[in-house]
């Protein structure tokens, strides 16, 4: 069941959970006002992935972009640990940064990290996390923003390969490794070139 408000289409199931999350962030005063619908529309239609983690309920609310990026349904991600979807060698760093936020040592952090999609593919993201504290200073809500930087990482890798080849060309154009590296680099750029 879908509903339209001011040109924005909302799914009824998501509207309820989004309402609760926005309610927690800004308080009950705005529910039912134009600001509420604008915030909900921003959350649901954002070009980056947004995740709200309710510390009290141990629940996670993901916008459609996160679902698209990682391939897991919103329901699958509701109670799962986002860090569990990332590369094992990057999990500890993220956990340490989150703990520093909880202790008040940092307000937010940004980390480039890889996630393993449900289909087994890899996606590079720029993860920014911050938290909202309750009146007693405890964690009320963790807020995460995920930007897909996979294309940029591929471009960086290609540039590294080009630099490596050009360095070898400058050193000695007669080396057999150079031809091998050129062939490998061409295969990376144009996989169907064989």
C-alpha positions as CSV (number, residue, x, y, z in Angstrom):
1,X,0.0,0.0,0.0
2,X,1.5,3.3,-1.2
3,X,0.5,6.8,-0.2
4,X,1.4,10.1,-1.9
5,X,2.0,13.3,0.0
6,X,3.2,16.5,-1.7
7,X,4.6,14.6,-4.7
8,X,6.5,12.0,-2.5
9,X,5.4,8.4,-2.5
10,X,5.6,6.5,0.7
11,X,5.1,2.7,1.4
12,X,2.8,2.2,4.4
13,X,5.1,-0.3,6.2
14,X,8.1,2.0,5.9
15,X,6.0,5.0,6.8
16,X,5.3,3.6,10.3
17,X,8.9,2.7,11.1
18,X,10.2,5.9,9.5
19,X,7.7,7.9,11.6
20,X,9.0,6.3,14.8
21,X,12.6,7.0,13.8
22,X,11.9,10.7,12.9
23,X,9.8,11.0,16.0
24,X,12.8,9.9,18.1
25,X,15.2,12.3,16.3
26,X,13.1,15.4,16.4
27,X,10.4,14.7,19.0
28,X,6.6,14.4,18.8
29,X,6.1,18.1,18.1
30,X,6.7,17.8,14.4
31,X,4.7,14.6,13.6
32,X,1.8,15.5,11.4
33,X,3.5,18.8,10.3
34,X,5.0,19.5,6.9
35,X,8.4,19.2,8.4
36,X,7.8,15.5,9.2
37,X,6.8,14.7,5.6
38,X,9.8,16.6,4.3
39,X,12.2,14.7,6.6
40,X,10.6,11.3,5.8
41,X,10.8,12.1,2.0
42,X,14.5,13.1,2.5
43,X,15.2,9.8,4.3
44,X,13.4,7.6,1.8
45,X,14.7,9.3,-1.4
46,X,18.3,10.2,-0.4
47,X,21.0,9.4,-3.0
48,X,23.2,8.0,-0.2
49,X,22.4,5.2,2.2
50,X,21.1,6.3,5.6
51,X,20.8,4.0,8.6
52,X,19.2,4.9,12.0
53,X,20.0,2.6,14.8
54,X,17.7,2.8,17.9
55,X,19.8,1.9,20.9
56,X,16.8,1.3,23.1
57,X,15.0,-1.2,20.8
58,X,18.1,-2.6,19.2
59,X,16.5,-2.0,15.8
60,X,17.9,-0.5,12.6
61,X,16.0,1.4,10.0
62,X,17.6,1.5,6.5
63,X,16.5,3.7,3.7
64,X,15.9,2.2,0.2
65,X,19.4,3.2,-1.0
66,X,21.1,1.0,1.7
67,X,18.9,-1.9,0.6
68,X,19.9,-1.3,-3.1
69,X,23.6,-0.9,-2.2
70,X,24.0,-4.0,0.0
71,X,21.2,-6.2,-1.5
72,X,19.7,-7.2,1.8
73,X,16.1,-6.4,2.5
74,X,15.1,-3.8,5.1
75,X,13.7,-6.6,7.2
76,X,17.0,-8.6,7.0
77,X,18.9,-5.5,8.1
78,X,16.5,-4.5,10.9
79,X,18.2,-6.5,13.6
80,X,21.5,-7.4,12.0
81,X,24.8,-5.8,12.7
82,X,25.9,-3.6,9.8
83,X,29.5,-4.2,10.7
84,X,29.0,-7.9,10.1
85,X,28.5,-7.2,6.4
86,X,31.9,-5.6,6.2
87,X,35.3,-7.2,5.6
88,X,36.6,-8.9,8.7
89,X,39.8,-7.0,8.8
90,X,37.9,-3.7,8.8
91,X,35.3,-4.7,11.5
92,X,37.6,-4.1,14.5
93,X,38.5,-0.6,13.3
94,X,34.8,0.4,13.0
95,X,34.0,-1.2,16.4
96,X,36.8,0.9,18.0
97,X,35.6,4.1,16.5
98,X,32.0,3.4,17.6
99,X,33.2,2.8,21.1
100,X,35.2,6.1,21.1
101,X,31.9,7.8,20.1
102,X,30.0,6.1,23.0
103,X,32.7,7.2,25.4
104,X,32.5,10.8,24.1
105,X,36.1,10.9,22.8
106,X,34.9,11.7,19.3
107,X,31.6,13.1,18.0
108,X,31.6,11.3,14.6
109,X,33.9,9.5,12.2
110,X,34.4,8.8,8.6
111,X,35.9,5.5,7.3
112,X,36.3,4.1,3.8
113,X,35.3,0.5,4.0
114,X,34.2,-2.5,2.0
115,X,31.0,-4.3,2.4
116,X,30.1,-7.8,1.1
117,X,26.8,-7.6,-0.7
118,X,24.2,-10.4,-0.3
119,X,25.1,-11.6,-3.8
120,X,28.8,-11.9,-2.8
121,X,29.9,-8.8,-4.6
122,X,32.0,-6.1,-3.0
123,X,31.0,-2.5,-2.6
124,X,33.4,0.3,-1.4
125,X,31.7,2.9,0.8
126,X,32.6,6.1,2.6
127,X,30.9,5.5,6.0
128,X,30.1,8.5,8.2
129,X,28.7,7.8,11.7
130,X,27.5,10.0,14.4
131,X,25.3,9.6,17.4
132,X,22.5,11.5,19.2
133,X,22.6,11.4,23.0
134,X,19.6,11.3,25.3
135,X,19.1,13.8,28.2
136,X,21.2,11.7,30.5
137,X,24.1,11.5,28.1
138,X,23.5,8.0,26.9
139,X,23.3,6.9,23.3
140,X,19.8,7.4,21.9
141,X,20.4,7.0,18.2
142,X,23.3,6.1,15.9
143,X,23.2,7.7,12.5
144,X,25.2,6.2,9.6
145,X,25.5,7.6,6.1
146,X,26.9,5.3,3.3
147,X,28.2,6.7,0.0
148,X,29.1,4.3,-2.7
149,X,32.7,5.0,-3.8
150,X,33.2,1.8,-5.8
151,X,33.8,3.7,-9.1
152,X,36.3,6.0,-7.5
153,X,38.2,3.0,-6.0
154,X,38.3,1.3,-9.4
155,X,39.6,4.5,-11.0
156,X,42.4,4.7,-8.3
157,X,43.4,1.1,-9.1
158,X,43.6,1.8,-12.8
159,X,45.7,4.9,-12.2
160,X,48.1,2.9,-10.0
161,X,48.4,0.4,-12.8
162,X,49.1,3.1,-15.4
163,X,51.7,4.7,-13.1
164,X,53.4,1.3,-12.6
165,X,53.6,0.7,-16.3
166,X,54.8,4.1,-17.2
167,X,57.5,3.8,-14.5
168,X,58.7,0.6,-16.0
169,X,58.7,2.1,-19.5
170,X,60.8,4.9,-18.3
171,X,63.3,2.5,-16.7
172,X,63.7,0.1,-19.5
173,X,61.4,-0.6,-22.5
174,X,63.1,-3.9,-23.3
175,X,62.0,-5.8,-20.1
176,X,59.7,-8.8,-20.7
177,X,57.8,-8.0,-17.4
178,X,56.7,-4.7,-19.0
179,X,54.8,-6.5,-21.8
180,X,53.2,-8.8,-19.2
181,X,52.1,-5.8,-17.1
182,X,50.7,-4.1,-20.1
183,X,48.7,-7.2,-21.0
184,X,47.4,-7.5,-17.4
185,X,46.5,-3.9,-17.3
186,X,44.7,-4.1,-20.6
187,X,42.8,-7.1,-19.3
188,X,41.7,-5.1,-16.2
189,X,40.5,-2.2,-18.4
190,X,38.9,-4.3,-21.1
191,X,38.1,-7.8,-19.7
192,X,36.6,-8.9,-23.1
193,X,39.8,-8.0,-25.0
194,X,41.0,-11.6,-25.2
